[in-house]
């Protein structure tokens, strides 16, 4: 007769075997699962190694070594890096002369279909609001520039380059967004990425008593939707101020760590710069299709702006997330 302990072990083994049977894997799948797991482990290891080596390289080349890397995520403080803001809170409204625009950037001819989609949706939902397309001289062909003038005003600006920017070149292209703060011919600008579809009225945002407002990054599963959560730079309301533009550019040039090369470049920089002074907008102003439930946001609200970060609408694809919202031209 077995001991009570051996009987308990036998019963537990039988239950575990029965449970394992529910997850039976066909014999041919074991190799596939093993290779897939190994591939993901290699990818994770390479990412961690890159992150570690880049942080060391950045700090070694820095004019000073940060005693706390996380301080770069803590946000800019006016006590150490005061911002020369042109207005604060209600004073932004008092200085407002009613000059507004929606502005997007275009750095390649390839994205012209996305601009056409954005233009179509904006005309349908925000009639009378001007569209400004900001580009860098030499980026776009003459044919593309002619097409752009059918959709809005073309604004050519100087590029922004950092000599020590080492990673993905496409992130360097986005730093030109700092030039938007130089455009003081407008009192308020809604700066949006070119790969969006506008579904609702946006004009009320021009009257916000702030100089900066953005949407939390709802594309990161670990992000928390709060005023201090990381932002997604695909939709930003701002009030132009040349002093702020110069300040941001100087900070990013002087401090290599603030270029956030290992992360999301200008998006993380804007998050750092405005962390404690910004307004936070609901995610309906920058809804990501793969984070929606059907046709509504995670909060159950119809989106005002859909941001096609994954399935860009170069052409309509049946069943592609977010393409049900595309503007029919």
HELIX and SHEET records of a PDB file:
HELIX    1   1 UNK A    4  UNK A   22  1                                  19    
HELIX    2   2 UNK A   29  UNK A   60  1                                  32    
HELIX    3   3 UNK A   71  UNK A   74  1                                   4    
HELIX    4   4 UNK A   90  UNK A   94  1                                   5    
HELIX    5   5 UNK A  109  UNK A  111  5                                   3    
HELIX    6   6 UNK A  112  UNK A  125  1                                  14    
HELIX    7   7 UNK A  142  UNK A  148  1                                   7    
HELIX    8   8 UNK A  169  UNK A  173  1                                   5    
HELIX    9   9 UNK A  174  UNK A  182  5                                   9    
HELIX   10  10 UNK A  203  UNK A  207  5                                   5    
HELIX   11  11 UNK A  242  UNK A  254  1                                  13    
HELIX   12  12 UNK A  256  UNK A  259  5                                   4    
HELIX   13  13 UNK A  266  UNK A  273  1                                   8    
HELIX   14  14 UNK A  283  UNK A  285  5                                   3    
HELIX   15  15 UNK A  289  UNK A  291  5                                   3    
HELIX   16  16 UNK A  323  UNK A  325  5                                   3    
SHEET    1   A 7 UNK A 153  UNK A 157  0                                        
SHEET    2   A 7 UNK A 131  UNK A 136  1                                        
SHEET    3   A 7 UNK A 100  UNK A 105  1                                        
SHEET    4   A 7 UNK A 188  UNK A 192  1                                        
SHEET    5   A 7 UNK A 231  UNK A 238 -1                                        
SHEET    6   A 7 UNK A 212  UNK A 216 -1                                        
SHEET    7   A 7 UNK A 279  UNK A 281  1                                        
SHEET    1   B 3 UNK A 196  UNK A 198  0                                        
SHEET    2   B 3 UNK A 305  UNK A 307 -1                                        
SHEET    3   B 3 UNK A 287  UNK A 288  1                                        
END                                                                             
